[in-house]
Amino acid sequence: MEPIDIRFEKQQQQIKELKQRNEKLEQFYCAYKKRHRCEGERIRELNCLCRVAQCVVSETDMDVALDKIVCIIPHGWQYSKESCARITFKDTTYLSPDFFESSVFQTEKILIENKAVGSIEVFYPPGLGLESKIPFLIEERNLLKAIANIISFYVIKQRDDENRKLIQHQLLHADRLATIGQLSAGVAHELNEPLGNILGLAQLALKLPDMPDQAKKDLGKIEECVIYSREIIKKLMEFSRQTSLCKKTINLNEAIDSSIIFLEARCVKEGIKIVKHYAKAITITADPNQIKQVITNLTINAIQAMKNGGKLTFTTRKNNENVILSVEDTGIGISGENISKTFMPFFTTKDVGEGTGLGLSVVYGIVRNHNGDIKVSSEPGKGTIFEVCLPLEEK
């Protein structure tokens, strides 16, 4: 039989070993719990990110998408039931349910081409006692940055889609105008010869002796109608770019002044104030007569749009490649449904007798014939702006 002191020593050794095993089990259990908790947090964060990504893929309406995303965001944070989120984009704010503000929050900017266009914020309530600690995990800060990047990508994609639709619309519009131009040229050529014959025969008949007065009046009306018809054909040919150019170096500011000089009295009579904002030394290589016709047609169009007076502004400026002439009025404007038809031949919203609907078509044809471009923007009830873009003086 072992002495008592030896048995006591063995028992102490066994107790020590058991304590060590117990400590190891506790450490293992704590590590297991921590790992399990971390895995749960990562799964929650990945699930949040996945839902945000699915939202931007499936949703085409930006407001609806951002409304959904702001409701998804709190589910990715460790205190998901207590947290709330806010997305600010340009002038619009999107809030998660039961939104509140507090001093415990994190934020991330939404960047487009390195420019901040908005932000995302996540808030915790003060009652959690996190004010004196670091309340948000590093992974949560990375998650917020990833969500901001997804929103940036979504905004850029939406903008590119809108630009693509606009370009497609402009191409279709240009193609339609080109088709109308080809048709107009064909019609003009077919009508020119018979109208010339009618005019010649009418003028010869007027020279016959002993012509009754009534017959002279009728022949005179025929002559007037033929001349009017030939003017329309001439405009159609200008629209379809069938007329030849006689280019010279001209000063655009001087061309504007000489073009509107005969319309200034009409502007004064109708209560229209003319304002000029000219850049210095703007010269272009162009057909002076045709450029004057462009300015005259745009001016007349603006005057007719301001029945109760207003302001007519001429602006010239230039960049490295082009000269831009802007003609702006404060008239009745053009409705959205009509603005795409602005340059189509014979399209007009004016009263009968105020125009043939060819003035702006001729402007379009002349500008395109000078390798230029023309744009129109309008707001009903506020006015219209026509911008003519022409190449700078040829070297």
PyMOL commands that set and color helices and strands:
alter all, ss='L'
color gray80, all
select helices_A, chain A and resi 4-58+62-76+126-128+138-206+213-239+252-260+264-269+288-305+336-339+359-369
alter helices_A, ss='H'
color red, helices_A
select strands_A, chain A and resi 84-89+92-95+104-112+115-124+248-251+272-277+283-286+310-318+322-329+373-379+383-391
alter strands_A, ss='S'
color yellow, strands_A
deselect
rebuild
show_as cartoon
